[in-house]
């Protein structure tokens, strides 16, 4: 049986970094996911010669063209599935976000039960956010959290919603999402971030404790005249 050299760890790391660009802890979790994918898809010894050839091609691929050729040459192989993920990352680096999302969507359509399908969904949402499509990104994050509640990606999708809700001034909704993370995902690395975000949020319509409201008169308005005290009554 042929022995296949695994792809470099750097390639796996780079393929995972873009999913979550705003938290180091999140990136660390995704590195573990990518490495788990490597073990699952069998970057070790293949019993099938075709799979072994595909894995060797994936290990040596570096450019978008390399990944596209691998996908065309070795469809329906574990390495072919992984090539979509790495192709999308290469396209993202080249700022081809529309093409990257197309590659990710193709991967999801072909491999809906793949262990990284939820991660690919998250990558699409992140790319939408990078393109300035905040509403679409928020909708996508909400869909991910609802569709994959047991997946490790779910609390990250919720946390990503907080940033967008804050930007839109929907503070109460952002607070509820933070509370949802703290309730449903206790002990996760996202819980601490959600707690910190919650402390920074203030319910809408409330002022700081101890603050007093000051009524400012319209420009040019004269202050009201003082009320004169009544004269004292004469003694009998």
C-alpha positions in Angstrom: 0.0 0.0 0.0 1.3 3.4 -0.8 2.2 5.8 1.9 0.9 9.3 1.5 2.6 12.4 3.0 0.1 14.5 5.0 -0.3 18.2 3.9 1.7 20.7 5.9 0.2 22.0 9.1 0.6 25.5 7.9 -1.8 24.8 5.0 -4.3 23.5 7.4 -3.9 26.5 9.7 -4.3 29.0 6.9 -7.4 27.2 5.6 -9.0 27.7 9.0 -8.0 31.3 10.0 -10.4 33.2 7.8 -13.5 31.6 9.2 -13.3 33.8 12.3 -11.2 36.8 12.0 -12.1 38.5 15.2 -11.1 36.0 18.0 -7.8 34.1 18.5 -9.6 31.5 20.6 -12.1 30.8 17.8 -9.2 30.3 15.3 -7.6 27.8 17.7 -10.8 25.7 17.8 -11.0 25.8 14.0 -7.4 24.6 13.7 -8.4 21.6 15.8 -11.4 21.0 13.4 -9.2 21.1 10.3 -6.7 18.7 11.8 -9.6 16.4 12.8 -10.8 16.6 9.2 -7.3 15.5 8.1 -7.6 12.4 10.2 -11.1 11.7 9.2 -10.5 11.9 5.5 -7.4 9.8 5.8 -4.3 11.7 5.0 -2.3 8.7 6.2 -2.4 5.4 4.3 -5.1 4.8 1.7 -6.2 1.4 0.7 -7.7 2.8 -2.5 -5.1 3.8 -5.1 -7.3 6.6 -6.5 -7.8 8.1 -3.1 -4.1 7.9 -2.5 -3.3 9.8 -5.7 -5.9 12.4 -4.9 -4.4 12.9 -1.4 -0.9 13.3 -2.9 -2.2 15.9 -5.3 -3.9 17.8 -2.4 -0.7 17.7 -0.4 1.3 19.4 -3.2 -1.5 21.8 -4.4 -0.8 25.5 -3.7 -2.8 27.6 -6.1 -6.4 28.0 -7.0 -5.8 26.3 -10.3 -4.2 23.3 -8.5 -7.3 22.9 -6.4 -9.7 23.2 -9.3 -7.7 20.6 -11.3 -7.8 18.3 -8.3 -11.6 18.7 -8.0 -12.1 17.9 -11.7 -9.7 15.0 -11.7 -10.8 13.4 -8.4 -14.5 14.1 -7.8 -16.2 12.3 -4.9 -13.0 11.7 -3.0 -12.2 12.9 0.5 -9.3 15.0 -1.0 -11.6 16.4 -3.6 -14.0 17.6 -0.8 -11.1 19.2 1.1 -10.0 20.9 -2.1 -13.1 23.0 -2.1 -12.3 24.4 1.3 -8.7 25.2 0.4 -9.8 26.7 -2.9 -12.2 29.0 -1.2 -9.5 30.2 1.2 -7.2 30.9 -1.7 -9.9 32.9 -3.4 -10.6 34.8 -0.2 -6.9 35.7 0.0 -7.1 37.1 -3.5 -10.2 39.2 -2.4 -12.4 37.1 -4.7 -15.1 36.8 -2.1 -18.0 36.1 -4.5 -16.0 33.2 -6.0 -15.0 32.0 -2.6 -18.6 31.8 -1.5 -19.5 30.0 -4.7 -16.9 27.4 -4.0 -18.1 27.0 -0.4 -21.7 26.7 -1.5 -20.8 24.0 -4.0 -19.0 22.1 -1.2 -22.1 22.4 1.0 -24.4 21.2 -1.8 -22.2 18.2 -2.7 -21.3 17.2 0.9 -24.2 18.4 3.1 -23.3 15.9 5.9 -19.6 16.7 5.9 -18.3 17.6 9.3 -17.1 20.9 8.0 -20.4 21.9 6.3 -21.4 24.2 9.2 -17.9 25.7 9.1 -18.3 26.4 5.4 -21.6 28.1 6.2 -19.9 30.3 8.7 -17.2 31.2 6.2 -19.9 32.3 3.7 -21.4 34.6 6.4 -18.0 36.0 7.2 -17.4 36.8 3.6 -20.8 38.5 3.3 -19.8 40.7 6.2 -16.5 41.5 4.6 -18.4 42.6 1.5 -20.5 45.0 3.6 -23.6 42.9 3.3 -24.4 43.1 7.0 -28.1 42.2 6.8 -27.3 39.0 4.7 -24.5 38.1 7.1 -26.7 38.5 10.1 -29.4 36.4 8.6 -26.8 33.7 7.8 -25.4 33.7 11.3 -28.9 33.3 12.7 -29.6 30.4 10.3 -26.4 28.7 11.3 -27.1 29.0 15.0 -30.6 27.6 14.5 -29.6 24.8 12.1 -26.5 23.5 14.0 -27.3 24.0 17.7 -25.2 21.1 18.8 -22.3 21.9 16.6 -19.2 23.6 18.0 -19.8 26.4 15.5 -23.2 27.5 17.0 -21.9 29.7 19.8 -19.5 31.4 17.4 -22.4 32.2 15.0 -24.3 33.7 18.0 -21.3 35.8 19.0 -20.9 37.1 15.5 -24.5 38.3 15.6 -23.7 40.4 18.7 -21.2 42.6 16.7 -23.7 43.2 13.9 -26.6 43.9 16.3 -24.5 46.5 18.2 -23.6 48.2 14.9 -27.3 48.4 14.0 -28.1 49.8 17.5 -30.2 46.8 18.4 -28.8 46.6 21.9 -31.6 44.7 23.5 -31.3 41.9 20.9 -27.5 41.8 21.4 -28.0 41.4 25.1 -30.5 38.5 24.6 -28.0 36.7 22.3 -25.2 37.1 24.9 -27.5 35.7 27.6 -28.4 32.8 25.2 -24.7 32.0 24.8 -24.1 32.1 28.6 -27.2 29.8 29.2 -26.8 27.2 26.4 -23.0 27.1 26.1 -21.6 27.2 29.6 -18.0 26.3 29.7 -17.3 27.1 26.1 -14.5 29.5 25.1 -17.2 31.8 23.8 -19.0 32.2 27.1 -16.3 34.5 28.5 -16.5 36.8 25.5 -20.3 36.8 25.7 -20.1 37.8 29.4 -17.7 40.6 28.5 -19.9 41.8 25.7 -22.9 41.8 28.0 -21.1 44.0 30.5 -20.4 46.6 27.8 -24.1 46.7 26.7 -26.7 48.9 28.3 -30.4 48.4 27.9 -31.9 50.9 25.5 -33.9 53.8 27.0 -32.0 53.8 30.3 -29.5 56.3 31.6 -26.4 55.6 33.7 -27.0 55.1 37.4 -27.0 58.4 39.3 -27.2 60.5 36.1 -29.6 63.4 36.2 -31.5 64.6 33.2 -30.9 68.3 32.3 -33.5 70.2 30.3 -31.8 72.6 27.9 -34.0 75.6 26.9 -34.2 76.4 23.2 -31.6 78.7 21.8 -32.5 82.3 22.5 -35.2 81.5 25.1 -35.2 83.7 28.2 -35.0 82.0 31.6 -38.3 82.2 33.6 -38.6 85.2 35.9 -38.3 84.4 39.6 -41.6 84.2 41.5 -41.9 87.1 44.1 -42.7 86.2 47.7 -46.0 87.5 49.0 -45.8 90.5 51.4 -46.1 89.6 55.1 -49.5 90.0 56.7 -49.9 92.9 59.2 -50.0 92.0 62.8 -53.4 92.8 64.5 
